[in-house]
């Protein structure tokens, strides 16, 4: 497939000046990148190739000599600790705390049923027994959902947030988080929520929207040395 950059990049080159091409990513990593803001390929477009095990080459139509990136089922060598960093802006955070003595399954069932009823998709989520924090697209109409949620929970809504996602190897997550958080703390960037995906190839952070680009730059400098 042809793009206007030299394949899949370690980050958006419009944000990170020294972003560089990634020679190889897995289908799973490419799907997470697409879901969290990178303009790679639509996840559905990769399904036929993944079913047949067909590699996909991503190249630059303005620089055909560049080898680009290849999307494969598994890495041919060692899995890199961090593959890429991406971000999604215009995110709304919803904090929901049970105002009744629900048990964990009853509380979460109530919450998720309301999202199903109003057909609103959740992007990132973090839970405890009586509270849940999650993000949705700011463009979604939340009025009906919030009215239903507030019948059984205390709800706070915070807008102008952004999700920053590391596409990485979960086997190195402790080191990645430690190095990333140390770099962010040194620059005064406050992370408001963290979630590690079930796919084990992504870690997502929530930050204020006006800190999103700086967060990506700081993490890129710290993790791509």
Buried (B, 14 or more C-beta within 10 A) or exposed (E): BEBEBBBBBBBBBEBBEEBBBBEBBBBBBBBBBBBBBBEBBEBEEBEEBBEEEEEBEBBBEEEEEEEBBBBBEEBEEEBBBBBBBBBBBEBBBBBBBBBEEBEEEEBBEBBBEBBEEBEBEBBBBBBEEBBBBBBBBBEEEBEEBBEBBEEBBEBEEBEEBBBBBBBBBBEBBEEBBEBBBEBBEEEEBEBEBBBBBEEEBBBBBBBBBEBBBBBBBBBBEBBBE
